[in-house]
Amino acid sequence: MAAKIDASGVRNVVVSGVYSIANPAQEELAAGVISRRVPGASVSLSHAFGNMGLLERESIAILNESLKPMSLVRISCDFISMPVVI
């Protein structure tokens, strides 16, 4: 799967496991594989977003990864437009 992600050009990835709240090891393992095989990938793990149901965790993780590219552009624009005070 990591090879398919890399070949597709996707760089924002969500890993969500049904029982990851009880045992996040599978999500963490998948994130490690993706990070090693997909250079520059950003990975959100659903268990990191709290103790709630699968759909809620998935939705929050997807929203998190969807917003990351826009927030990085905004942050870089803020740094470019900031006046330099010496």
DOSE-23592 format. One record per residue: residue number from 1; y, x, z of N, C-alpha, C in turn. Coordinates in Angstrom, 1 decimal. Atoms other than C-alpha are relative to their C-alpha. Layout:
<recs>
rec k: NUM&nv: Y&nu: X&nw: Z&cav: Y&cau: X&caw: Z&cv: Y&cu: X&cw: Z
...
</recs>
This chain:
<recs>
rec k: 1&nv: -1.2&nu: 0.8&nw: 0.0&cav: 0.0&cau: 0.0&caw: 0.0&cv: 1.3&cu: 0.9&cw: 0.0
rec k: 2&nv: -1.1&nu: -0.8&nw: -0.1&cav: 2.4&cau: 2.8&caw: 0.8&cv: 0.4&cu: 0.6&cw: -1.4
rec k: 3&nv: -0.2&nu: -0.5&nw: 1.4&cav: 1.9&cau: 4.2&caw: -2.8&cv: 0.7&cu: -1.1&cw: -0.8
rec k: 4&nv: -0.6&nu: 1.1&nw: 0.7&cav: 2.8&cau: 0.8&caw: -4.2&cv: 1.5&cu: -0.2&cw: 0.4
rec k: 5&nv: -1.4&nu: 0.1&nw: -0.5&cav: 5.9&cau: 0.6&caw: -2.0&cv: 0.9&cu: 1.1&cw: -0.6
rec k: 6&nv: -0.7&nu: -1.2&nw: 0.6&cav: 7.0&cau: 4.1&caw: -3.2&cv: 0.2&cu: -0.2&cw: -1.5
rec k: 7&nv: -0.1&nu: 0.2&nw: 1.4&cav: 6.3&cau: 3.3&caw: -6.8&cv: 1.0&cu: -1.1&cw: -0.4
rec k: 8&nv: -0.9&nu: 1.1&nw: 0.2&cav: 8.3&cau: 0.1&caw: -6.6&cv: 1.5&cu: 0.3&cw: 0.2
rec k: 9&nv: -1.3&nu: -0.3&nw: -0.3&cav: 11.4&cau: 1.8&caw: -5.4&cv: 0.6&cu: -0.6&cw: 1.3
rec k: 10&nv: -0.4&nu: 0.7&nw: -1.3&cav: 11.6&cau: -0.3&caw: -2.2&cv: 0.2&cu: 1.1&cw: 1.1
rec k: 11&nv: -0.2&nu: -0.9&nw: -1.1&cav: 13.1&cau: 1.6&caw: 0.7&cv: 0.3&cu: -0.6&cw: 1.3
rec k: 12&nv: -0.1&nu: 0.8&nw: -1.2&cav: 13.5&cau: -1.1&caw: 3.3&cv: -1.2&cu: -0.8&cw: 0.2
rec k: 13&nv: 1.3&nu: 0.6&nw: -0.1&cav: 10.2&cau: -2.2&caw: 4.7&cv: -0.2&cu: -0.6&cw: 1.4
rec k: 14&nv: 0.3&nu: 0.7&nw: -1.2&cav: 9.1&cau: -4.6&caw: 7.4&cv: -1.5&cu: 0.0&cw: 0.2
rec k: 15&nv: 1.4&nu: 0.1&nw: -0.4&cav: 5.7&cau: -4.3&caw: 9.2&cv: -0.1&cu: -1.0&cw: 1.1
rec k: 16&nv: 0.1&nu: 1.1&nw: -1.0&cav: 4.6&cau: -7.4&caw: 11.1&cv: -1.5&cu: -0.3&cw: 0.2
rec k: 17&nv: 1.4&nu: 0.3&nw: -0.4&cav: 1.3&cau: -7.9&caw: 12.9&cv: 0.0&cu: -1.2&cw: 0.9
rec k: 18&nv: 0.1&nu: 1.2&nw: -0.7&cav: 0.1&cau: -11.1&caw: 14.3&cv: 0.0&cu: 0.2&cw: 1.5
rec k: 19&nv: 0.1&nu: -0.2&nw: -1.4&cav: -0.8&cau: -9.7&caw: 17.7&cv: 0.7&cu: 1.3&cw: 0.5
rec k: 20&nv: -0.7&nu: -1.3&nw: -0.3&cav: 1.6&cau: -6.7&caw: 17.8&cv: 0.7&cu: -0.1&cw: 1.3
rec k: 21&nv: -0.6&nu: 0.1&nw: -1.4&cav: 3.3&cau: -8.0&caw: 21.0&cv: -1.0&cu: 0.5&cw: 1.0
rec k: 22&nv: 1.0&nu: -0.5&nw: -0.9&cav: 0.0&cau: -7.4&caw: 22.8&cv: -0.4&cu: 1.4&cw: -0.2
rec k: 23&nv: 0.4&nu: -1.4&nw: 0.3&cav: -0.8&cau: -4.2&caw: 21.0&cv: 0.7&cu: 0.4&cw: -1.3
rec k: 24&nv: -0.8&nu: -0.4&nw: 1.1&cav: 1.8&cau: -2.6&caw: 18.7&cv: -0.6&cu: 1.2&cw: -0.8
rec k: 25&nv: 0.5&nu: -1.2&nw: 0.6&cav: -0.5&cau: 0.3&caw: 17.7&cv: -0.2&cu: -0.1&cw: -1.5
rec k: 26&nv: 0.2&nu: 0.2&nw: 1.5&cav: -1.4&cau: -1.2&caw: 14.2&cv: 1.3&cu: 0.1&cw: -0.7
rec k: 27&nv: -1.3&nu: -0.1&nw: 0.7&cav: 2.3&cau: -1.7&caw: 13.3&cv: 0.5&cu: 1.4&cw: 0.0
rec k: 28&nv: -0.4&nu: -1.4&nw: -0.1&cav: 3.1&cau: 1.8&caw: 14.6&cv: -0.7&cu: 0.9&cw: -1.0
rec k: 29&nv: 0.8&nu: -0.8&nw: 1.0&cav: 0.3&cau: 3.3&caw: 12.5&cv: 0.5&cu: -0.2&cw: -1.4
rec k: 30&nv: -0.4&nu: 0.3&nw: 1.3&cav: 1.4&cau: 1.5&caw: 9.4&cv: 1.4&cu: 0.6&cw: -0.3
rec k: 31&nv: -1.3&nu: -0.5&nw: 0.1&cav: 5.0&cau: 2.6&caw: 10.0&cv: -0.1&cu: 1.5&cw: -0.2
rec k: 32&nv: 0.1&nu: -1.4&nw: 0.2&cav: 3.9&cau: 6.2&caw: 10.3&cv: -0.5&cu: 0.4&cw: -1.4
rec k: 33&nv: 0.5&nu: -0.3&nw: 1.4&cav: 2.0&cau: 6.1&caw: 7.0&cv: 1.1&cu: -0.2&cw: -1.0
rec k: 34&nv: -1.1&nu: 0.3&nw: 0.9&cav: 4.9&cau: 4.5&caw: 5.2&cv: 1.1&cu: 1.1&cw: 0.1
rec k: 35&nv: -1.0&nu: -1.0&nw: -0.1&cav: 7.4&cau: 7.0&caw: 6.6&cv: -0.4&cu: 1.4&cw: -0.6
rec k: 36&nv: 0.5&nu: -1.2&nw: 0.6&cav: 5.2&cau: 9.9&caw: 5.5&cv: -0.1&cu: 0.0&cw: -1.5
rec k: 37&nv: 0.2&nu: 0.1&nw: 1.5&cav: 4.5&cau: 8.6&caw: 2.0&cv: 1.1&cu: -0.6&cw: -0.8
rec k: 38&nv: -1.2&nu: 0.6&nw: 0.8&cav: 7.8&cau: 6.9&caw: 1.1&cv: 1.3&cu: 0.7&cw: 0.5
rec k: 39&nv: -1.2&nu: -0.7&nw: -0.4&cav: 10.7&cau: 9.3&caw: 1.3&cv: 1.2&cu: -0.9&cw: 0.2
rec k: 40&nv: -1.2&nu: 0.8&nw: -0.2&cav: 13.8&cau: 7.8&caw: 2.8&cv: -0.2&cu: -1.4&cw: 0.4
rec k: 41&nv: 0.3&nu: 1.4&nw: -0.3&cav: 12.1&cau: 4.6&caw: 3.8&cv: 0.6&cu: -0.3&cw: 1.4
rec k: 42&nv: -0.4&nu: 0.6&nw: -1.3&cav: 13.6&cau: 2.5&caw: 6.6&cv: -1.0&cu: -1.0&cw: 0.4
rec k: 43&nv: 1.0&nu: 0.9&nw: -0.4&cav: 11.0&cau: 0.6&caw: 8.6&cv: 0.3&cu: -0.7&cw: 1.3
rec k: 44&nv: -0.2&nu: 0.8&nw: -1.3&cav: 11.4&cau: -2.2&caw: 11.1&cv: -1.4&cu: -0.6&cw: 0.4
rec k: 45&nv: 1.2&nu: 0.5&nw: -0.6&cav: 8.5&cau: -3.2&caw: 13.3&cv: 0.3&cu: -1.3&cw: 0.7
rec k: 46&nv: -0.3&nu: 1.3&nw: -0.6&cav: 8.3&cau: -6.8&caw: 14.3&cv: -0.1&cu: 0.0&cw: 1.6
rec k: 47&nv: 0.1&nu: 0.0&nw: -1.5&cav: 7.2&cau: -6.1&caw: 17.9&cv: 1.2&cu: 0.5&cw: 0.7
rec k: 48&nv: -1.2&nu: -0.5&nw: -0.6&cav: 10.4&cau: -4.3&caw: 18.5&cv: 1.1&cu: -1.0&cw: 0.3
rec k: 49&nv: -1.1&nu: 1.0&nw: 0.0&cav: 12.4&cau: -7.5&caw: 18.3&cv: -0.3&cu: -1.1&cw: 1.1
rec k: 50&nv: 0.1&nu: 0.9&nw: -1.1&cav: 11.2&cau: -9.2&caw: 21.5&cv: -1.4&cu: -0.7&cw: 0.0
rec k: 51&nv: 1.3&nu: 0.7&nw: -0.3&cav: 8.4&cau: -11.3&caw: 22.9&cv: 0.2&cu: -1.5&cw: -0.4
rec k: 52&nv: -0.1&nu: 1.4&nw: 0.6&cav: 8.5&cau: -14.4&caw: 20.6&cv: -1.1&cu: -0.1&cw: -1.0
rec k: 53&nv: 1.1&nu: 0.3&nw: 0.9&cav: 6.3&cau: -16.0&caw: 18.0&cv: 0.1&cu: 0.9&cw: -1.3
rec k: 54&nv: 0.1&nu: -0.8&nw: 1.2&cav: 5.2&cau: -14.3&caw: 14.8&cv: 1.1&cu: -0.3&cw: -1.0
rec k: 55&nv: -1.0&nu: 0.3&nw: 1.1&cav: 7.5&cau: -16.2&caw: 12.4&cv: 1.4&cu: 0.4&cw: 0.5
rec k: 56&nv: -1.3&nu: -0.4&nw: -0.5&cav: 10.6&cau: -15.5&caw: 14.6&cv: 0.1&cu: 1.5&cw: -0.1
rec k: 57&nv: 0.0&nu: -1.4&nw: 0.0&cav: 9.7&cau: -11.8&caw: 14.9&cv: 0.1&cu: 0.5&cw: -1.5
rec k: 58&nv: -0.1&nu: -0.3&nw: 1.4&cav: 9.1&cau: -11.6&caw: 11.1&cv: 1.4&cu: -0.2&cw: -0.6
rec k: 59&nv: -1.3&nu: 0.3&nw: 0.5&cav: 12.3&cau: -13.3&caw: 10.3&cv: 1.1&cu: 0.9&cw: 0.5
rec k: 60&nv: -1.0&nu: -0.9&nw: -0.6&cav: 14.4&cau: -11.1&caw: 12.6&cv: -0.2&cu: 1.4&cw: -0.7
rec k: 61&nv: 0.2&nu: -1.3&nw: 0.6&cav: 12.8&cau: -7.9&caw: 11.2&cv: 0.4&cu: 0.0&cw: -1.4
rec k: 62&nv: -0.4&nu: 0.0&nw: 1.4&cav: 13.3&cau: -9.0&caw: 7.6&cv: 1.6&cu: 0.0&cw: -0.1
rec k: 63&nv: -1.5&nu: 0.1&nw: 0.0&cav: 17.0&cau: -9.9&caw: 8.4&cv: 0.5&cu: 1.4&cw: 0.3
rec k: 64&nv: -0.5&nu: -1.3&nw: -0.4&cav: 17.4&cau: -6.5&caw: 10.1&cv: -0.1&cu: 1.0&cw: -1.2
rec k: 65&nv: 0.1&nu: -0.9&nw: 1.2&cav: 16.1&cau: -4.6&caw: 7.0&cv: 0.9&cu: -0.4&cw: -1.1
rec k: 66&nv: -0.8&nu: 0.4&nw: 1.1&cav: 18.0&cau: -6.7&caw: 4.6&cv: 1.5&cu: 0.4&cw: 0.2
rec k: 67&nv: -1.4&nu: -0.3&nw: -0.3&cav: 21.3&cau: -6.0&caw: 6.4&cv: 0.3&cu: 1.5&cw: 0.0
rec k: 68&nv: -0.2&nu: -1.5&nw: -0.2&cav: 20.8&cau: -2.2&caw: 6.8&cv: 0.8&cu: 0.6&cw: -1.2
rec k: 69&nv: -0.8&nu: -0.7&nw: 1.1&cav: 22.0&cau: -1.2&caw: 3.2&cv: 1.4&cu: -0.4&cw: 0.0
rec k: 70&nv: -1.4&nu: 0.4&nw: -0.1&cav: 25.1&cau: -3.3&caw: 3.6&cv: 0.8&cu: 0.6&cw: 1.1
rec k: 71&nv: -0.7&nu: -0.5&nw: -1.1&cav: 26.0&cau: -2.0&caw: 7.0&cv: 0.2&cu: 1.5&cw: -0.2
rec k: 72&nv: -0.2&nu: -1.4&nw: 0.3&cav: 25.5&cau: 1.6&caw: 5.8&cv: 1.2&cu: 0.2&cw: -1.0
rec k: 73&nv: -1.1&nu: -0.1&nw: 0.9&cav: 28.0&cau: 1.0&caw: 3.0&cv: 1.3&cu: -0.3&cw: 0.7
rec k: 74&nv: -1.2&nu: 0.4&nw: -0.8&cav: 30.5&cau: -0.6&caw: 5.4&cv: 0.4&cu: 1.2&cw: 0.9
rec k: 75&nv: -0.3&nu: -1.1&nw: -0.9&cav: 30.2&cau: 2.3&caw: 7.8&cv: 0.6&cu: 1.2&cw: -0.8
rec k: 76&nv: -0.5&nu: -1.1&nw: 0.8&cav: 30.7&cau: 4.9&caw: 5.1&cv: 1.4&cu: -0.3&cw: -0.5
rec k: 77&nv: -1.3&nu: 0.4&nw: 0.4&cav: 33.7&cau: 3.0&caw: 3.8&cv: 1.0&cu: 0.2&cw: 1.1
rec k: 78&nv: -0.9&nu: -0.2&nw: -1.2&cav: 35.2&cau: 3.0&caw: 7.3&cv: 0.4&cu: 1.4&cw: 0.2
rec k: 79&nv: -0.3&nu: -1.4&nw: -0.2&cav: 34.9&cau: 6.7&caw: 7.5&cv: 0.9&cu: 0.6&cw: -1.0
rec k: 80&nv: -0.8&nu: -0.5&nw: 1.1&cav: 36.4&cau: 7.3&caw: 4.1&cv: 1.5&cu: -0.4&cw: 0.2
rec k: 81&nv: -1.4&nu: 0.6&nw: -0.1&cav: 39.5&cau: 5.1&caw: 4.9&cv: 0.7&cu: 0.4&cw: 1.3
rec k: 82&nv: -0.6&nu: -0.4&nw: -1.3&cav: 40.1&cau: 6.5&caw: 8.4&cv: 1.0&cu: 1.2&cw: -0.2
rec k: 83&nv: -0.9&nu: -1.2&nw: 0.1&cav: 43.2&cau: 8.7&caw: 8.7&cv: -0.4&cu: 1.1&cw: 0.9
rec k: 84&nv: 0.3&nu: -1.2&nw: -0.7&cav: 42.7&cau: 12.2&caw: 9.8&cv: 1.2&cu: 0.4&cw: 0.9
rec k: 85&nv: -1.1&nu: -0.3&nw: -0.9&cav: 44.8&cau: 13.0&caw: 12.9&cv: -0.3&cu: 1.4&cw: 0.5
rec k: 86&nv: 0.2&nu: -1.4&nw: -0.5&cav: 45.3&cau: 16.7&caw: 13.7&cv: 1.0&cu: 0.3&cw: 1.1
</recs>
